Amino acid sequence: MTIFELRKAYHSSLDNIRGWLGDSSVSGKLTALDRLSILDAWHQEMVEFFEHHGHCFACNRRLDRCHCPGEDRWPE
Ligand SMILES: [Zn+2]
């Protein structure tokens, strides 16, 4: 999978979760903490998805060229 395909998958997944969290009939009963843990789990999944396909989630470089510090990566 190329970085372009990964980015595309990321954006459609982001749209999904935003739509889902924005739909009060689905997520209306969630607390702010629920939402945070859902986003956190989703973030972790994305990081693993990118790494599984050999890319860094934060800088989008191949893992062998990535110099990002730590695990707490988040894209611009
Ligand atoms: Zn990186």
PDB file of the backbone (N, CA, C, O) and the ligand in Angstrom, with CONECT records:
HET     ZN  A 101       1
ATOM      1  N   MET A   1       0.854  -1.203   0.000  1.00  0.00           N
ATOM      2  CA  MET A   1       0.000   0.000   0.000  1.00  0.00           C
ATOM      3  C   MET A   1       0.886   1.249   0.000  1.00  0.00           C
ATOM      4  O   MET A   1       1.848   1.326   0.764  1.00  0.00           O
ATOM      5  N   THR A   2       0.568   2.220  -0.849  1.00  0.00           N
ATOM      6  CA  THR A   2       1.368   3.445  -0.904  1.00  0.00           C
ATOM      7  C   THR A   2       0.894   4.436   0.148  1.00  0.00           C
ATOM      8  O   THR A   2      -0.175   4.277   0.739  1.00  0.00           O
ATOM      9  N   ILE A   3       1.714   5.470   0.372  1.00  0.00           N
ATOM     10  CA  ILE A   3       1.344   6.493   1.336  1.00  0.00           C
ATOM     11  C   ILE A   3       0.073   7.218   0.890  1.00  0.00           C
ATOM     12  O   ILE A   3      -0.705   7.685   1.722  1.00  0.00           O
ATOM     13  N   PHE A   4      -0.132   7.308  -0.411  1.00  0.00           N
ATOM     14  CA  PHE A   4      -1.337   7.990  -0.908  1.00  0.00           C
ATOM     15  C   PHE A   4      -2.593   7.195  -0.567  1.00  0.00           C
ATOM     16  O   PHE A   4      -3.625   7.758  -0.202  1.00  0.00           O
ATOM     17  N   GLU A   5      -2.484   5.880  -0.692  1.00  0.00           N
ATOM     18  CA  GLU A   5      -3.614   5.018  -0.316  1.00  0.00           C
ATOM     19  C   GLU A   5      -3.852   5.051   1.194  1.00  0.00           C
ATOM     20  O   GLU A   5      -4.991   5.037   1.660  1.00  0.00           O
ATOM     21  N   LEU A   6      -2.746   5.095   1.949  1.00  0.00           N
ATOM     22  CA  LEU A   6      -2.876   5.184   3.401  1.00  0.00           C
ATOM     23  C   LEU A   6      -3.555   6.486   3.803  1.00  0.00           C
ATOM     24  O   LEU A   6      -4.434   6.496   4.664  1.00  0.00           O
ATOM     25  N   ARG A   7      -3.138   7.595   3.168  1.00  0.00           N
ATOM     26  CA  ARG A   7      -3.734   8.899   3.477  1.00  0.00           C
ATOM     27  C   ARG A   7      -5.225   8.903   3.141  1.00  0.00           C
ATOM     28  O   ARG A   7      -6.047   9.460   3.869  1.00  0.00           O
ATOM     29  N   LYS A   8      -5.546   8.264   2.017  1.00  0.00           N
ATOM     30  CA  LYS A   8      -6.937   8.198   1.585  1.00  0.00           C
ATOM     31  C   LYS A   8      -7.776   7.403   2.596  1.00  0.00           C
ATOM     32  O   LYS A   8      -8.878   7.808   2.965  1.00  0.00           O
ATOM     33  N   ALA A   9      -7.232   6.276   3.026  1.00  0.00           N
ATOM     34  CA  ALA A   9      -7.924   5.450   4.017  1.00  0.00           C
ATOM     35  C   ALA A   9      -8.077   6.214   5.327  1.00  0.00           C
ATOM     36  O   ALA A   9      -9.106   6.127   5.996  1.00  0.00           O
ATOM     37  N   TYR A  10      -7.035   6.963   5.681  1.00  0.00           N
ATOM     38  CA  TYR A  10      -7.083   7.755   6.913  1.00  0.00           C
ATOM     39  C   TYR A  10      -8.193   8.791   6.838  1.00  0.00           C
ATOM     40  O   TYR A  10      -8.967   8.948   7.783  1.00  0.00           O
ATOM     41  N   HIS A  11      -8.271   9.505   5.705  1.00  0.00           N
ATOM     42  CA  HIS A  11      -9.270  10.569   5.606  1.00  0.00           C
ATOM     43  C   HIS A  11     -10.699  10.025   5.572  1.00  0.00           C
ATOM     44  O   HIS A  11     -11.610  10.639   6.127  1.00  0.00           O
ATOM     45  N   SER A  12     -10.895   8.883   4.929  1.00  0.00           N
ATOM     46  CA  SER A  12     -12.256   8.353   4.917  1.00  0.00           C
ATOM     47  C   SER A  12     -12.624   7.821   6.294  1.00  0.00           C
ATOM     48  O   SER A  12     -13.785   7.883   6.700  1.00  0.00           O
ATOM     49  N   SER A  13     -11.635   7.299   7.011  1.00  0.00           N
ATOM     50  CA  SER A  13     -11.898   6.842   8.373  1.00  0.00           C
ATOM     51  C   SER A  13     -12.192   8.019   9.300  1.00  0.00           C
ATOM     52  O   SER A  13     -13.049   7.935  10.179  1.00  0.00           O
ATOM     53  N   LEU A  14     -11.457   9.130   9.086  1.00  0.00           N
ATOM     54  CA  LEU A  14     -11.684  10.335   9.875  1.00  0.00           C
ATOM     55  C   LEU A  14     -13.088  10.889   9.614  1.00  0.00           C
ATOM     56  O   LEU A  14     -13.791  11.282  10.545  1.00  0.00           O
ATOM     57  N   ASP A  15     -13.487  10.917   8.335  1.00  0.00           N
ATOM     58  CA  ASP A  15     -14.836  11.358   7.982  1.00  0.00           C
ATOM     59  C   ASP A  15     -15.885  10.513   8.684  1.00  0.00           C
ATOM     60  O   ASP A  15     -16.871  11.020   9.218  1.00  0.00           O
ATOM     61  N   ASN A  16     -15.638   9.195   8.667  1.00  0.00           N
ATOM     62  CA  ASN A  16     -16.550   8.249   9.310  1.00  0.00           C
ATOM     63  C   ASN A  16     -16.746   8.551  10.782  1.00  0.00           C
ATOM     64  O   ASN A  16     -17.871   8.671  11.267  1.00  0.00           O
ATOM     65  N   ILE A  17     -15.634   8.672  11.479  1.00  0.00           N
ATOM     66  CA  ILE A  17     -15.727   8.830  12.937  1.00  0.00           C
ATOM     67  C   ILE A  17     -16.280  10.206  13.284  1.00  0.00           C
ATOM     68  O   ILE A  17     -16.988  10.358  14.279  1.00  0.00           O
ATOM     69  N   ARG A  18     -15.960  11.214  12.467  1.00  0.00           N
ATOM     70  CA  ARG A  18     -16.526  12.544  12.693  1.00  0.00           C
ATOM     71  C   ARG A  18     -18.032  12.536  12.470  1.00  0.00           C
ATOM     72  O   ARG A  18     -18.789  13.128  13.239  1.00  0.00           O
ATOM     73  N   GLY A  19     -18.456  11.859  11.410  1.00  0.00           N
ATOM     74  CA  GLY A  19     -19.874  11.767  11.128  1.00  0.00           C
ATOM     75  C   GLY A  19     -20.595  11.030  12.236  1.00  0.00           C
ATOM     76  O   GLY A  19     -21.690  11.403  12.656  1.00  0.00           O
ATOM     77  N   TRP A  20     -19.951   9.978  12.692  1.00  0.00           N
ATOM     78  CA  TRP A  20     -20.537   9.144  13.730  1.00  0.00           C
ATOM     79  C   TRP A  20     -20.650   9.913  15.048  1.00  0.00           C
ATOM     80  O   TRP A  20     -21.695   9.896  15.698  1.00  0.00           O
ATOM     81  N   LEU A  21     -19.564  10.588  15.435  1.00  0.00           N
ATOM     82  CA  LEU A  21     -19.586  11.357  16.685  1.00  0.00           C
ATOM     83  C   LEU A  21     -20.484  12.583  16.566  1.00  0.00           C
ATOM     84  O   LEU A  21     -21.001  13.076  17.568  1.00  0.00           O
ATOM     85  N   GLY A  22     -20.672  13.078  15.332  1.00  0.00           N
ATOM     86  CA  GLY A  22     -21.505  14.255  15.131  1.00  0.00           C
ATOM     87  C   GLY A  22     -22.983  13.926  15.067  1.00  0.00           C
ATOM     88  O   GLY A  22     -23.827  14.820  15.122  1.00  0.00           O
ATOM     89  N   ASP A  23     -23.300  12.642  14.949  1.00  0.00           N
ATOM     90  CA  ASP A  23     -24.687  12.207  14.843  1.00  0.00           C
ATOM     91  C   ASP A  23     -25.224  11.944  16.246  1.00  0.00           C
ATOM     92  O   ASP A  23     -24.903  10.927  16.862  1.00  0.00           O
ATOM     93  N   SER A  24     -26.042  12.866  16.746  1.00  0.00           N
ATOM     94  CA  SER A  24     -26.465  12.762  18.147  1.00  0.00           C
ATOM     95  C   SER A  24     -27.368  11.561  18.392  1.00  0.00           C
ATOM     96  O   SER A  24     -27.474  11.097  19.527  1.00  0.00           O
ATOM     97  N   SER A  25     -28.017  11.049  17.356  1.00  0.00           N
ATOM     98  CA  SER A  25     -28.855   9.871  17.558  1.00  0.00           C
ATOM     99  C   SER A  25     -28.006   8.641  17.839  1.00  0.00           C
ATOM    100  O   SER A  25     -28.474   7.669  18.432  1.00  0.00           O
ATOM    101  N   VAL A  26     -26.737   8.696  17.399  1.00  0.00           N
ATOM    102  CA  VAL A  26     -25.831   7.578  17.648  1.00  0.00           C
ATOM    103  C   VAL A  26     -25.000   7.826  18.892  1.00  0.00           C
ATOM    104  O   VAL A  26     -24.854   6.945  19.739  1.00  0.00           O
ATOM    105  N   SER A  27     -24.453   9.034  18.998  1.00  0.00           N
ATOM    106  CA  SER A  27     -23.462   9.294  20.044  1.00  0.00           C
ATOM    107  C   SER A  27     -23.976  10.251  21.116  1.00  0.00           C
ATOM    108  O   SER A  27     -23.214  10.692  21.976  1.00  0.00           O
ATOM    109  N   GLY A  28     -25.285  10.575  21.064  1.00  0.00           N
ATOM    110  CA  GLY A  28     -25.832  11.552  21.979  1.00  0.00           C
ATOM    111  C   GLY A  28     -25.689  11.195  23.441  1.00  0.00           C
ATOM    112  O   GLY A  28     -25.666  12.075  24.302  1.00  0.00           O
ATOM    113  N   LYS A  29     -25.592   9.905  23.727  1.00  0.00           N
ATOM    114  CA  LYS A  29     -25.507   9.482  25.119  1.00  0.00           C
ATOM    115  C   LYS A  29     -24.079   9.361  25.625  1.00  0.00           C
ATOM    116  O   LYS A  29     -23.841   9.033  26.787  1.00  0.00           O
ATOM    117  N   LEU A  30     -23.137   9.631  24.735  1.00  0.00           N
ATOM    118  CA  LEU A  30     -21.737   9.507  25.147  1.00  0.00           C
ATOM    119  C   LEU A  30     -21.307  10.734  25.952  1.00  0.00           C
ATOM    120  O   LEU A  30     -21.702  11.862  25.657  1.00  0.00           O
ATOM    121  N   THR A  31     -20.507  10.490  26.953  1.00  0.00           N
ATOM    122  CA  THR A  31     -19.921  11.599  27.693  1.00  0.00           C
ATOM    123  C   THR A  31     -18.688  12.092  26.942  1.00  0.00           C
ATOM    124  O   THR A  31     -18.202  11.442  26.016  1.00  0.00           O
ATOM    125  N   ALA A  32     -18.194  13.265  27.368  1.00  0.00           N
ATOM    126  CA  ALA A  32     -16.982  13.796  26.747  1.00  0.00           C
ATOM    127  C   ALA A  32     -15.827  12.806  26.894  1.00  0.00           C
ATOM    128  O   ALA A  32     -14.984  12.670  26.007  1.00  0.00           O
ATOM    129  N   LEU A  33     -15.811  12.126  28.028  1.00  0.00           N
ATOM    130  CA  LEU A  33     -14.748  11.150  28.278  1.00  0.00           C
ATOM    131  C   LEU A  33     -14.875   9.948  27.337  1.00  0.00           C
ATOM    132  O   LEU A  33     -13.876   9.428  26.839  1.00  0.00           O
ATOM    133  N   ASP A  34     -16.124   9.515  27.101  1.00  0.00           N
ATOM    134  CA  ASP A  34     -16.361   8.444  26.133  1.00  0.00           C
ATOM    135  C   ASP A  34     -15.800   8.814  24.771  1.00  0.00           C
ATOM    136  O   ASP A  34     -15.111   8.027  24.122  1.00  0.00           O
ATOM    137  N   ARG A  35     -16.120  10.053  24.351  1.00  0.00           N
ATOM    138  CA  ARG A  35     -15.664  10.502  23.034  1.00  0.00           C
ATOM    139  C   ARG A  35     -14.143  10.516  22.950  1.00  0.00           C
ATOM    140  O   ARG A  35     -13.548  10.114  21.950  1.00  0.00           O
ATOM    141  N   LEU A  36     -13.537  10.990  24.031  1.00  0.00           N
ATOM    142  CA  LEU A  36     -12.079  11.040  24.056  1.00  0.00           C
ATOM    143  C   LEU A  36     -11.475   9.647  23.954  1.00  0.00           C
ATOM    144  O   LEU A  36     -10.503   9.435  23.230  1.00  0.00           O
ATOM    145  N   SER A  37     -12.059   8.696  24.685  1.00  0.00           N
ATOM    146  CA  SER A  37     -11.463   7.359  24.613  1.00  0.00           C
ATOM    147  C   SER A  37     -11.715   6.703  23.269  1.00  0.00           C
ATOM    148  O   SER A  37     -10.899   5.910  22.799  1.00  0.00           O
ATOM    149  N   ILE A  38     -12.849   7.029  22.645  1.00  0.00           N
ATOM    150  CA  ILE A  38     -13.103   6.519  21.293  1.00  0.00           C
ATOM    151  C   ILE A  38     -12.082   7.096  20.311  1.00  0.00           C
ATOM    152  O   ILE A  38     -11.500   6.367  19.508  1.00  0.00           O
ATOM    153  N   LEU A  39     -11.870   8.418  20.384  1.00  0.00           N
ATOM    154  CA  LEU A  39     -10.892   9.056  19.505  1.00  0.00           C
ATOM    155  C   LEU A  39      -9.483   8.524  19.750  1.00  0.00           C
ATOM    156  O   LEU A  39      -8.691   8.345  18.824  1.00  0.00           O
ATOM    157  N   ASP A  40      -9.199   8.279  21.021  1.00  0.00           N
ATOM    158  CA  ASP A  40      -7.900   7.755  21.388  1.00  0.00           C
ATOM    159  C   ASP A  40      -7.673   6.375  20.795  1.00  0.00           C
ATOM    160  O   ASP A  40      -6.607   6.085  20.251  1.00  0.00           O
ATOM    161  N   ALA A  41      -8.691   5.527  20.907  1.00  0.00           N
ATOM    162  CA  ALA A  41      -8.599   4.177  20.362  1.00  0.00           C
ATOM    163  C   ALA A  41      -8.467   4.228  18.843  1.00  0.00           C
ATOM    164  O   ALA A  41      -7.711   3.464  18.242  1.00  0.00           O
ATOM    165  N   TRP A  42      -9.222   5.148  18.235  1.00  0.00           N
ATOM    166  CA  TRP A  42      -9.156   5.303  16.776  1.00  0.00           C
ATOM    167  C   TRP A  42      -7.762   5.771  16.350  1.00  0.00           C
ATOM    168  O   TRP A  42      -7.193   5.264  15.384  1.00  0.00           O
ATOM    169  N   HIS A  43      -7.225   6.743  17.084  1.00  0.00           N
ATOM    170  CA  HIS A  43      -5.883   7.248  16.813  1.00  0.00           C
ATOM    171  C   HIS A  43      -4.854   6.122  16.862  1.00  0.00           C
ATOM    172  O   HIS A  43      -4.009   5.988  15.977  1.00  0.00           O
ATOM    173  N   GLN A  44      -4.950   5.320  17.916  1.00  0.00           N
ATOM    174  CA  GLN A  44      -4.018   4.210  18.087  1.00  0.00           C
ATOM    175  C   GLN A  44      -4.128   3.223  16.930  1.00  0.00           C
ATOM    176  O   GLN A  44      -3.126   2.700  16.443  1.00  0.00           O
ATOM    177  N   GLU A  45      -5.366   2.980  16.502  1.00  0.00           N
ATOM    178  CA  GLU A  45      -5.600   2.071  15.399  1.00  0.00           C
ATOM    179  C   GLU A  45      -4.961   2.593  14.111  1.00  0.00           C
ATOM    180  O   GLU A  45      -4.367   1.835  13.344  1.00  0.00           O
ATOM    181  N   MET A  46      -5.096   3.903  13.891  1.00  0.00           N
ATOM    182  CA  MET A  46      -4.511   4.525  12.701  1.00  0.00           C
ATOM    183  C   MET A  46      -2.984   4.436  12.716  1.00  0.00           C
ATOM    184  O   MET A  46      -2.359   4.131  11.700  1.00  0.00           O
ATOM    185  N   VAL A  47      -2.395   4.707  13.885  1.00  0.00           N
ATOM    186  CA  VAL A  47      -0.939   4.612  14.009  1.00  0.00           C
ATOM    187  C   VAL A  47      -0.479   3.196  13.645  1.00  0.00           C
ATOM    188  O   VAL A  47       0.494   3.010  12.915  1.00  0.00           O
ATOM    189  N   GLU A  48      -1.205   2.205  14.172  1.00  0.00           N
ATOM    190  CA  GLU A  48      -0.837   0.812  13.909  1.00  0.00           C
ATOM    191  C   GLU A  48      -1.076   0.436  12.450  1.00  0.00           C
ATOM    192  O   GLU A  48      -0.304  -0.320  11.859  1.00  0.00           O
ATOM    193  N   PHE A  49      -2.141   0.966  11.883  1.00  0.00           N
ATOM    194  CA  PHE A  49      -2.461   0.725  10.475  1.00  0.00           C
ATOM    195  C   PHE A  49      -1.339   1.253   9.572  1.00  0.00           C
ATOM    196  O   PHE A  49      -0.887   0.562   8.660  1.00  0.00           O
ATOM    197  N   PHE A  50      -0.901   2.481   9.839  1.00  0.00           N
ATOM    198  CA  PHE A  50       0.194   3.062   9.062  1.00  0.00           C
ATOM    199  C   PHE A  50       1.477   2.247   9.252  1.00  0.00           C
ATOM    200  O   PHE A  50       2.179   1.942   8.287  1.00  0.00           O
ATOM    201  N   GLU A  51       1.769   1.904  10.495  1.00  0.00           N
ATOM    202  CA  GLU A  51       3.010   1.176  10.762  1.00  0.00           C
ATOM    203  C   GLU A  51       2.975  -0.214  10.143  1.00  0.00           C
ATOM    204  O   GLU A  51       3.988  -0.715   9.654  1.00  0.00           O
ATOM    205  N   HIS A  52       1.806  -0.826  10.171  1.00  0.00           N
ATOM    206  CA  HIS A  52       1.645  -2.141   9.561  1.00  0.00           C
ATOM    207  C   HIS A  52       2.000  -2.086   8.072  1.00  0.00           C
ATOM    208  O   HIS A  52       2.513  -3.053   7.508  1.00  0.00           O
ATOM    209  N   HIS A  53       1.716  -0.930   7.443  1.00  0.00           N
ATOM    210  CA  HIS A  53       2.021  -0.768   6.028  1.00  0.00           C
ATOM    211  C   HIS A  53       3.332  -0.012   5.806  1.00  0.00           C
ATOM    212  O   HIS A  53       3.606   0.478   4.711  1.00  0.00           O
ATOM    213  N   GLY A  54       4.139   0.070   6.876  1.00  0.00           N
ATOM    214  CA  GLY A  54       5.505   0.555   6.733  1.00  0.00           C
ATOM    215  C   GLY A  54       5.684   2.054   6.727  1.00  0.00           C
ATOM    216  O   GLY A  54       6.729   2.550   6.307  1.00  0.00           O
ATOM    217  N   HIS A  55       4.681   2.789   7.186  1.00  0.00           N
ATOM    218  CA  HIS A  55       4.806   4.243   7.197  1.00  0.00           C
ATOM    219  C   HIS A  55       4.527   4.822   8.582  1.00  0.00           C
ATOM    220  O   HIS A  55       3.820   4.229   9.397  1.00  0.00           O
ATOM    221  N   CYS A  56       5.110   6.007   8.823  1.00  0.00           N
ATOM    222  CA  CYS A  56       4.874   6.716  10.069  1.00  0.00           C
ATOM    223  C   CYS A  56       3.615   7.559   9.931  1.00  0.00           C
ATOM    224  O   CYS A  56       3.428   8.269   8.943  1.00  0.00           O
ATOM    225  N   PHE A  57       2.752   7.467  10.947  1.00  0.00           N
ATOM    226  CA  PHE A  57       1.472   8.176  10.914  1.00  0.00           C
ATOM    227  C   PHE A  57       1.659   9.691  10.938  1.00  0.00           C
ATOM    228  O   PHE A  57       0.915  10.421  10.283  1.00  0.00           O
ATOM    229  N   ALA A  58       2.645  10.161  11.687  1.00  0.00           N
ATOM    230  CA  ALA A  58       2.820  11.602  11.899  1.00  0.00           C
ATOM    231  C   ALA A  58       3.478  12.294  10.714  1.00  0.00           C
ATOM    232  O   ALA A  58       2.971  13.306  10.232  1.00  0.00           O
ATOM    233  N   CYS A  59       4.598  11.764  10.239  1.00  0.00           N
ATOM    234  CA  CYS A  59       5.359  12.468   9.200  1.00  0.00           C
ATOM    235  C   CYS A  59       5.134  11.865   7.821  1.00  0.00           C
ATOM    236  O   CYS A  59       5.562  12.429   6.815  1.00  0.00           O
ATOM    237  N   ASN A  60       4.454  10.707   7.774  1.00  0.00           N
ATOM    238  CA  ASN A  60       4.146  10.031   6.514  1.00  0.00           C
ATOM    239  C   ASN A  60       5.372   9.471   5.801  1.00  0.00           C
ATOM    240  O   ASN A  60       5.276   9.033   4.655  1.00  0.00           O
ATOM    241  N   ARG A  61       6.522   9.484   6.471  1.00  0.00           N
ATOM    242  CA  ARG A  61       7.705   8.889   5.869  1.00  0.00           C
ATOM    243  C   ARG A  61       7.665   7.375   6.049  1.00  0.00           C
ATOM    244  O   ARG A  61       6.947   6.842   6.894  1.00  0.00           O
ATOM    245  N   ARG A  62       8.475   6.696   5.209  1.00  0.00           N
ATOM    246  CA  ARG A  62       8.678   5.283   5.479  1.00  0.00           C
ATOM    247  C   ARG A  62       9.334   5.149   6.840  1.00  0.00           C
ATOM    248  O   ARG A  62      10.108   6.013   7.254  1.00  0.00           O
ATOM    249  N   LEU A  63       9.020   4.050   7.544  1.00  0.00           N
ATOM    250  CA  LEU A  63       9.498   3.912   8.921  1.00  0.00           C
ATOM    251  C   LEU A  63      11.016   3.976   9.014  1.00  0.00           C
ATOM    252  O   LEU A  63      11.557   4.465  10.006  1.00  0.00           O
ATOM    253  N   ASP A  64      11.708   3.485   7.987  1.00  0.00           N
ATOM    254  CA  ASP A  64      13.167   3.514   8.064  1.00  0.00           C
ATOM    255  C   ASP A  64      13.742   4.921   7.883  1.00  0.00           C
ATOM    256  O   ASP A  64      14.928   5.144   8.126  1.00  0.00           O
ATOM    257  N   ARG A  65      12.899   5.871   7.456  1.00  0.00           N
ATOM    258  CA  ARG A  65      13.365   7.251   7.325  1.00  0.00           C
ATOM    259  C   ARG A  65      12.730   8.180   8.358  1.00  0.00           C
ATOM    260  O   ARG A  65      12.970   9.387   8.353  1.00  0.00           O
ATOM    261  N   CYS A  66      11.915   7.598   9.246  1.00  0.00           N
ATOM    262  CA  CYS A  66      11.210   8.404  10.234  1.00  0.00           C
ATOM    263  C   CYS A  66      12.097   8.681  11.427  1.00  0.00           C
ATOM    264  O   CYS A  66      12.788   7.792  11.924  1.00  0.00           O
ATOM    265  N   HIS A  67      12.073   9.936  11.886  1.00  0.00           N
ATOM    266  CA  HIS A  67      12.841  10.303  13.081  1.00  0.00           C
ATOM    267  C   HIS A  67      11.933  10.913  14.138  1.00  0.00           C
ATOM    268  O   HIS A  67      12.402  11.642  15.013  1.00  0.00           O
ATOM    269  N   CYS A  68      10.668  10.628  14.068  1.00  0.00           N
ATOM    270  CA  CYS A  68       9.738  11.173  15.048  1.00  0.00           C
ATOM    271  C   CYS A  68      10.054  10.635  16.442  1.00  0.00           C
ATOM    272  O   CYS A  68      10.361   9.455  16.609  1.00  0.00           O
ATOM    273  N   PRO A  69       9.975  11.509  17.434  1.00  0.00           N
ATOM    274  CA  PRO A  69      10.228  11.061  18.806  1.00  0.00           C
ATOM    275  C   PRO A  69       8.996  10.402  19.421  1.00  0.00           C
ATOM    276  O   PRO A  69       7.869  10.820  19.156  1.00  0.00           O
ATOM    277  N   GLY A  70       9.205   9.401  20.220  1.00  0.00           N
ATOM    278  CA  GLY A  70       8.153   8.834  21.062  1.00  0.00           C
ATOM    279  C   GLY A  70       7.009   8.205  20.298  1.00  0.00           C
ATOM    280  O   GLY A  70       7.080   8.008  19.085  1.00  0.00           O
ATOM    281  N   GLU A  71       5.952   7.896  21.029  1.00  0.00           N
ATOM    282  CA  GLU A  71       4.824   7.190  20.461  1.00  0.00           C
ATOM    283  C   GLU A  71       3.647   8.115  20.223  1.00  0.00           C
ATOM    284  O   GLU A  71       2.690   7.763  19.533  1.00  0.00           O
ATOM    285  N   ASP A  72       3.728   9.285  20.795  1.00  0.00           N
ATOM    286  CA  ASP A  72       2.581  10.180  20.761  1.00  0.00           C
ATOM    287  C   ASP A  72       2.581  10.992  19.478  1.00  0.00           C
ATOM    288  O   ASP A  72       2.848  12.194  19.486  1.00  0.00           O
ATOM    289  N   ARG A  73       2.278  10.315  18.373  1.00  0.00           N
ATOM    290  CA  ARG A  73       2.367  10.963  17.081  1.00  0.00           C
ATOM    291  C   ARG A  73       0.988  11.427  16.636  1.00  0.00           C
ATOM    292  O   ARG A  73      -0.003  10.714  16.786  1.00  0.00           O
ATOM    293  N   TRP A  74       0.946  12.599  16.103  1.00  0.00           N
ATOM    294  CA  TRP A  74      -0.312  13.115  15.582  1.00  0.00           C
ATOM    295  C   TRP A  74       0.008  13.967  14.352  1.00  0.00           C
ATOM    296  O   TRP A  74       0.926  14.786  14.400  1.00  0.00           O
ATOM    297  N   PRO A  75      -0.732  13.790  13.250  1.00  0.00           N
ATOM    298  CA  PRO A  75      -0.402  14.535  12.033  1.00  0.00           C
ATOM    299  C   PRO A  75      -0.799  16.003  12.126  1.00  0.00           C
ATOM    300  O   PRO A  75      -1.627  16.386  12.952  1.00  0.00           O
ATOM    301  N   GLU A  76      -0.205  16.798  11.283  1.00  0.00           N
ATOM    302  CA  GLU A  76      -0.526  18.234  11.227  1.00  0.00           C
ATOM    303  C   GLU A  76      -1.964  18.430  10.835  1.00  0.00           C
ATOM    304  O   GLU A  76      -2.427  19.566  10.734  1.00  0.00           O
TER     305      GLU A  76
HETATM  306 ZN    ZN A 101       7.686   9.958  11.593  1.00  0.00          ZN2+
END
